[in-house]
């Protein structure tokens, strides 16, 4: 190999070097899973009504829209003693850790600002910080791992993401049922098990991020085939907006068709993340919707013990459910590629979403209140039989989640012009954020005005939305390479 080849080709990495590159993502996903499973629980304990919950959750897709494109462009133009991607990963880890330490302690700042508003601010901080770390982590694998090892690199990253999601989701449950911390929240407070889960999550996240930053020495611009820093002056904002609008108008037909599928599937996912906790508390634990009305709670001197205990138990079980669908998604992802090769991507994608819809809709049937003892190997607990049956529903949800993370991108890649793949993938992120924003604006109003705060019915609506997503896949064109070539030719002309 010549000196020039040595300079421009990335060296092969050992397994543990590749592991170190993505290890920080375990901690980031650990924290993100904690937030997904417990944010509604915390905000509800701090006084949010069911209508407001979806509005508070709007910060997640909004932050994704704002932060990821900015960070992606900025990290391409960055180089300092910490590296190119590492500075953003480290900054995101520190900021998210601060938010995780402060959010469950929102009641402590009641003399300065209302706990609910402070909790919402910390949710926004965490979402911004998570998005600050997500994009550079994915780019870091591309920067550091040679092409022949890239499948291994992203497989390890996917494994670490799912492991982080599983343990982050179940941590409050473990702290209650193994360590013995209280999972019941006093009026206007957050349960001790959730507070300590966020403390541990912040520590795990910051520690794993530091591990990646310290153990991974990034290649300098121009080394190992990486591009030089982009030092060209930025175009005026009007010119950039004009170019962006032209790209939007000329996007491939497949991308427009996939946007419909994305709308229905992500609309459903957002509802699940926001409303699973109140839905199963009402539907399976038998707690009336009035106990989620802050005006009614304010009229009482204290929340009855049976209500607080049911909310705590249901909140813990949501963590188990979310961990289960993450685990099922990890298993399903091992088989999706082979199924797509045998059955075709569209059929595999559509059937996966159909199973997700069945998973959502089956929750209505899981209402058996009879107590049953569940042996989780690390502990035994008594929960309603209906709660245990929800793990069957999560199989379908997990398979759908695995497909949503993979199939749209596999289908889209064949229709994009090679020279514009990056920018169109960035535009495609809008199809993730936009349906969540629409869901956040309207789902709470639908729940209160149409379903009278009976949260199980908003979950059923999510099931119908996922079913529409499965049907919409039929109308997607897969592998339209001719269209991509035409767009690229027009762009070059």
N, C-alpha and C positions, 0 to 999 in steps of 0.2 A: 504493500500500500504506500502511495507517495505521500509526501508531506502535505500536499494540497488536499488529498483525500482524507488524511487524518484530521485536517482542520475542518472540513465541511461535513463529515459524516459523524453522526452521534454514535458513541461507543455503546456496545451491548451492556445492559445493566443486570446486576444480580437480582434475585427475587426480593431480597431485603431492601435494596436500593429503590426498586419500584414501589415496594410497600411503604417506605419512608415518604416518597413523593405524595402519596394519597392519604397517609395516616391521619393527617389533620382533618380530613373530610369526615372521618368517623365522629370526631368531637363536634363538628359543626352540625352534622345530621342528628347527633344525640340531642343537642340543644334544640334543634328545629322540631324534632319529634316531641320533646317535652312541651314545647309551645303549642303544637298542633293539638295534643291530647288534653291540655290543661288550661289554655287561654280562656275558653268559654267558661270553664269552671271558676277560674279566678275572677273574671269580670262579672260573672253572675253573683259570686260571693260579695263583691265590692259594690253591687247595686245595679248592674245593668239589667234591663228587661229584655225579653226575647226579641222584640223588634230592634233594639239597639245592637244586639250582638253582631248581626251581619254587617252593620255599619262600621263597628270597630274593626272587624276583620278586613275591611276594605284596604287597610294600610298595606296588607301583604302584597296583593297584585299591583297596587300603585307603586310601592317601593321597587318591585321587580321591573316595572316599566321604566322607572326613572334611573335606578342604580345600575342595573346590569349593562346596558349599552354604554353608559358613561365610563364605568370601570373598565369594560373591555377595551374601549378606545384609549383610555388613559394608561392602562398597563402596557399597551403596545408602544407607548411613547416614553416609558419610564425606565431608568437604569440608575441605581445607586448602590451603596455598599451592602444593602440587604438583598438586592436582586431586581428582577422585573415584576414578577407576580407576588413574591413573598411579602413585600411591604403592604399590599392590599389585603392579603390573607391575614397577616398579623393585625392590622388595624381592624379588620372585621371581627376577628376573634376577641380582641380586647373590648371593643364596643358592645358586642353581643353579651360577653360575660358581665359587663356592668349592668346591662338591661336585665339580665337574669337574676342578678343579685338584688336589684331594686324593685322589680315588678311585684313579687309576692309580699313585699314589705310596704306596699302603697299606703296602707292605713297609718303608717308612722308619720306621714307627711300631711296628715289631715288638717293641721293648723295652717299650712301654707297653701295647699291646693286640694280639691276634693280627691279622695283616694281613687275614684273611678277614672277621673281625668288623668291623674298621674299614671295609673295602670295602663291606660290607653297610650299615653306618651311612651312608656317603656316598651309596649308592644310594637309601636312604630320604630323605636330605636333598635329593637331586636331584629325586626324584619329588614330594616335597612342594613344592619350589620351582617346578617346571614347572606343577603344578596351581594354584599361587598366581597364576601369570601367565596361564594359559589362559583362565579364565572372565572376568577383567576385559578381556582383549583383545577377546573376542567382544562384550561389553557396550559397549566403547568405540566400535565401529562403529555400533551402534544409537544411542548418545548423540550422535555427531558428524555422521553422514551423514543427509541428508534422505531422506524415504521414496522419492522418485523416483530417487534414486541408490543405493538400498540394494543392489539386485542387483549393480551395479558394485562397490560396496564389499566385499561378501562374495566376489565373483569375484576381486578383487585379493587379498583375504586368502587365499583358497584357492590362488591361484597362488603366493603367497609361501610358504605352508605347504609345498607340494609341492616348490618349488625348494630350500627349506631341507632337506627330507627327503632329496632326491636327493644334494646335496653333502655333507650330514652323514654319509650312509651310505657314500659312496665315499671319504671323506677318508683313512682309514688305507691303503687300497689305493693312492691317489695318492702318499702320502708314501713308500710302499715302492717303487713301480714307476716313479715319475717323479723324486722327490727322491733316493731311494736309502737311506732309513732302514731299519734292520733290523726285520723283522716276526717274528723268532723270540724267544720268551721263555725266559729261563733259569728253572730250577726255583724256584718261589715268587716269580717276578718277573713284570712286565708288559712286553710288547714295546715298544721305543722308538717305533715308528710309532704305536702306540695312545696312548702317553703324550703325544706331541706333537700328535696329533689332538685329544685332550681339551684341551690348552693352547689350540690354535687355536680350537676350538669355544667355549671359555669366553670368549675375546676377541671372537669374532664375535657371540655372544649378548649379551654386555654392551654392546658397541658399538651393536648394532641397537636394543636396548631403550632405551639412552640417547638414540638418535636420535628414537625415537617420543616419549619423555617430554619432550625439549627442544623438538621441532618441533610438538608438538600441545598447544594451549592449550584445555583443556576448558571447556565452558560451565558457568557456576555454577548451582546448584540454582534452579529457577524460571525460568531463561532458556531461550529457544528451545524452549519446549514441554516442557522437562524437569521432572519433579516436584520439589517441595520436599523437603528432607531429612525422613526419617521420624523424628520426635522422640517419638513415642508410647512410653510405657513398655512393656517386653517383658512378655508374658504369663508366668505361672509355667510352669516346665518341665512339670509334670504336665498342664496345660491344653494346651500346645503338642503334647505327645506324644499326647494324646487326640484332638486335631484331626487330627494326621497319620495316626493309625490309622483314623479315619473316612474320610479321603480314600483310603487304601489299600483299604479295603473297598469303596468306591463307584467305583473306577476303571473307566473304560469297558471294554467287552468287547474292543474292538480292541487296547487296550493290553495286556491279559492275553494275548491271542493272540500279539502281537508279542514278548512276553517269552519265549515258547518259542523263537521264531526267534532272538532275541538270545542266548539261552542257548547254543544249538548253535554259532552263528557265532563268538561271542566266546570260547567254550571252545576252538575250533579256532585262532583267532588267537593266543591266549596260548601255546598249545603251539608254534606256529611261531616266535614271538619267542624263546622259551626254548631250544628244542631243535634249531633248524636247524643251528647250528654243529657240535655233536657228531654230528648225523645225517649231514651230508655229509662230515665228516671220516672217519667210519667207512665209509660206504656208497660214496663215490666215491674218496676218497684211500686207502682200504684200511687204515685204522688200527684195530687191534683195540680193543674196548670196555675192556680192562684198562688202557689208557693214559689212561682218564678216571677211574680208581679211585685216590683219594689214598693209600689204604693201600698199594697196590702201588707207587705212585711213591715213597712214603717209604722203601720197602725198597731203593731204588736210590740210588747216589751221584749220578747225573745222568741226565737224560732223553736217550735216544739222539737224535742229530742229525736222523735221518729223521723221527722222531715230532714233534719241535719244529718242523721245517720244514713238515711237512704241516699241523699245527695252525695255524701262522701263515698259510699259503697259503689254507687253508679259511676261516679267520676273515676274511681280506681279501675272499674271494669272497662271503661272506655279505653284506658291505657292498654289493657289486655287485648281488647278488640283491635286496636290500631297496631299493636305489636304483631298480632296474628296475621292481619292482612299484609304487613310488611314481610313477614316470614313466608307466607304463601306466594307473594310476588317474587321473592328471591328464588324460590323453587321453580315457579312458572317460567321465570326468565331463562332458566337453563334449557327449557324445551321449546321456547317460542321460535327460535331460529330454525330448528329442524322442522317444526310444524309449518312454518312459513315456506320453507323450501319444498315441502311435500304438498301442501294444500293451497299455497299461494298466500301472499301477504294480506290481501283484502279479506279472504274468508277467515283466516286466523284472527285478524283484527276484529272483524264483525262478531265472530263467535265469542271472543274474549269479552267484548263489551256487552253482549247478550247475557253472559254469565254474571257480569257485574250488575246488570239490571235485575236479574233474578235474585241476586244477593240482597240488593236494596229492598225489593218488594217482599222478599220472604221475611223481613224483620217484623212485618205486621203480624205474622203467624206465630211469632215467638213470644207468647204472652203468659206462659205457664208460671204462676207465682209460687208454686210448691217449692219449699226450700230443699236444696240438695247439697251434699258435701262433695266438693271437688278436690281431688288430690293433684296438686301441681308439682309434686316431688320435693319442692323446697318448703311447701307449707300446705295445709288443708284449710279450706274456707267454706262457709255456707252461703250460697247465693241462690236466687230463684232459678228454677230449671230453664226458664225462658232465656236467662242471661247466658247460660252454658250453650244453648242452641244457637245463639248469635254467632258463635265461632264457626258454625257451618255456613252462615251467610257471608262471613268474611272470606271464605274460600273464593267465591265468585268475585268479590270486590278486589281481592289480591290479584287474581288473574287479569282482571280488567286494568288494574293499576300497572302491572308489568307491561301489558300491551300498549297502554297510553304513553309510557315512557320510551317505547322502542319503535312500534310500528309506524306512527306518522312520519318519523324521521327517515325510516328505511324507504317508505313510499315516496316521500318528498325528494330524497336525494337524486333519484333518477330523472326528475323533471327540471332540475335547476341548472342554469348555465354555470360551467366550471368556474369562470372568472368572477362570478357574483354569488357563489355559494354562501360565503360568510355573511354578506349583507342580507340576503334573503332569509337565512336562518335567524338572523336578528329580528327581521320583520315578523317571522313566524312566531316569535315570542309574544306578539300582540294577541295571537289567537289563544294563548293561555291566560293572559291577564284580563283581556276584555270580558270574557264570560264570567269571570269571578267578580269583576266590578259590577256587571249587570245583576248578578246574583246577590251581591252585597246590598245593592240599592233596593231591589224589589222583594227579595225573599222574606225579609222581616215584615214588610207591609202585608204580603200574602199570608204569612203565618198568623198575624194578629187579626187582619180584616176578613180573611176567607176561612181560615182554619181555627179561629177562636183560641189561639195559643196552644192548640194540641199539636205538639211538635212531631208526632209520628207521621202526620199527614204531609208535612213538608219533606220528610224522608221518602215517602211514597212518590211525591212529585219528582224527587231526584231520581228515583227508579225509572219513572216514565221518561225523564230526560235522557238517561243512559240508554234506554231502549231506542229512542229516536236517534241517538248517536250510532247505535249498531246498525239501524236501517240506513242511515246516511252514508255509511261506508260503501254500500252498493253503487252509489252514484259517483264514486271517486275513480279517476283514471290512474292506473298504476303503470309507472315506467314510460312516461311520455317524453322520450329522449329527443324526438324530432322537434317538439315545441321548445325544449331547452336550447337546442341548437339554433332555432330561428331567433329566439330572444337574444342569444349571445351574438349572433350575426348582426342583428339590428343595433345592439349596443355598441358594437365595434365600428359599424359604418359611420 
